[in-house]
Amino acid sequence: MHHLNLEHHEHKGEIGYAIHPKFRGRGLASKSVILLTKYVFKKYNLKRISAMSRVKNKASSRVLEKAGYKLEGILRKNKCVDGVYLDDFIYAKLK
């Protein structure tokens, strides 16, 4: 997991992840997101966990979908990388 940001007063959290290229395609991200989601919902009594993936990153979107996250929308020009603006999907899972 890349990060877990908890906002207890709002009962929500955000996750992010990155897998080294040598370890991709093994289901590690999916398993990790599934386990972390269950753990965080239980331990911190959250009502919502969100995550983003680049629109072009189909594998990352699939990870979130496998973990039961639902696509909520697109954040247009959400990040600028080397002068190019990129769109992100926003996913969330509710308890």
Secondary structure by P-SEA (a helix, b strand, c coil): ccbbbbccccccccccccccccccccaaaaaaaaaaaaaaaccccccbbbbbbcccaaaaaaaaaaaccccccccccccccccbbbbbbbbbccc
